[in-house]
Amino acid sequence: MESAFSAKNNPGAEERRKMLIAAIEQVARGNSAALKQVYDMTSAKLFGVILRIMHDRELAEDVLQDVYLKVWNRAGRFDANRASPISWLCVIARNAAIDGVRRQQRSDYLSGHAEADVLEEIEDDAVPADELLCNAEDNERMRRCMEALQDDHRKSIRMAFFDGLSHSELAERIGVPLGTMKSWIRRGLASLKGCLGGG
Amino acid sequence: MAVADDVLEPAEGVPDMQAGELALGVLEGTELAEARRRQLSDPDFAREVEWWNAQFGLMGQQVTGVMPPAGVWRAIESRIEGMGNHAPTELGRRAPAGWSIATALAGLGAAAAAIALYVSTPTGVPVPAPVPTPAQPARNVLIAQLSDEASGMKLASVVDPTAERLSLSISGLAAAPGKAPELWVVPEGGAPVSLGQIPEDGQLTRELSGEETRLLVAGALVAVTFEDADGTRHEAPTPPIVLAGPLDQV
């Protein structure tokens, strides 16, 4: 598991989270300076999410622009009682990256040729792990629940999530029949839900 | 890869996980369409998708952050300034080029491109003088193309948030006697909101209220059901959803 996924209590995290919520609320009122603040606090994380899925820096930069335009347009719909701000932003970024990739020819990405290069680049300007903006306890619970999954289930869900792959793409990558992959994902999600205790 | 068994093997005792599958992004084809319909018609399901999104959002934070180059923010800033001050001009510039949904859809994927609907551009629509209002950032035109090949039902929607205008091109929405097509918007993770009853065929353009404009944003779903033909806006859609699809930015 990544060292970035630490349960270490970051003393500034809760304050930063509140600042982020306040900034998003200002964005909803059309305050572009607040959007810059949201960008400064979150763009490295969201760029990481997008790059991981898109495997192409230029495309990822375009999608990152689109994501903050979406934030500008949708900030009024953010509800701090229902989602953490960084979760909300990650969902927007991830969906935008998946849309971007699926609108392109997938074959280049499926061959995985660009992966090594991108990962090397990531090493150069990686952002320290303590930039986490979320609740450390929630994070730790998610980490534990993922670790508790069967290996096949965990691997499939992680690849689906981090690489933005569909059922059939996962089946192809991992080399199992589609029905098996669907079953792994479904069983993995069921275990995860049971462990997280929500729904 | 040729996969023979694309039927899910019976998973005894494993509850329905479609909300999680939708949030995870693994669904495709008819399964994706079915999940989106459920998201429209079943508030419990929609809430469950939202719950999964929150969980997966936590996982997203495991990704190592990467500093984007400085040019990205400058580009965002100039796009926002452009939207605030010049959106109507941009709309006007597009119109003479024969802008159409068919053209706009060229980049929006094979499914959408397969739809042969053509909706004429709102050319000549009087555009209000540019008034930069920070509280209401001007936005791009949005479209949703809905069709069902089996029944031949088609609906093209164009939302112009700047002019607060909705244009529809409708064909083949044949309702049973006493029923009429009703248009819905479903915000991400929210409950469907009626936009009122619409004709079975033809063109319709109407003003949008501020509230309606606020709901009709990229990513929101537009859907059609058949409801009692009483001309009212109903509280909730009656399944089945006959057409549904997301609004996309042009």
Interface residues (C-beta under 8 A of the other chain):
Chain A: M1 E2 A4 F5 R29 G30 N31 S32 L35 K36 Y39 S43 A44 K45 F47 G48 V49 L51 R52 E61 L64 Q65 Y68 L69 K70 W72 N73 R74 G76 R77 R82 A83 S84 I86 S87 W88 L89 C90 V91 A93 R94 N95 I98 R102 R103 E121 I122 D125 A126 V127 A129 E131 L132 L133 C134 D138 N139 M142 R143 M146 I157 A160 F161 F162 G164 L165 S166 H167 S168 L170 A171 E172 P177 L178 G179 T180 K182 S183 I185 R186 R187 L189 A190 L192 K193 L196 G198 G199
Chain B: M1 V3 A4 D5 D6 V7 L8 E9 A11 V14 P15 M17 G20 E21 L24 G25 V26 L27 E28 E31 E48 E50 W51 N53 A54 Q55 F56 G57 L58 M59 G60 Q61 Q62 V63 T64 G65 V66 M67 P68 P69 G71 V72 W73 A75 I76 E77 R79 I80 E81 M83 G107 L108 G109 T133 P134 A135 Q136 P137 R139 P187 E188 G189 R214 V217 A218 G219
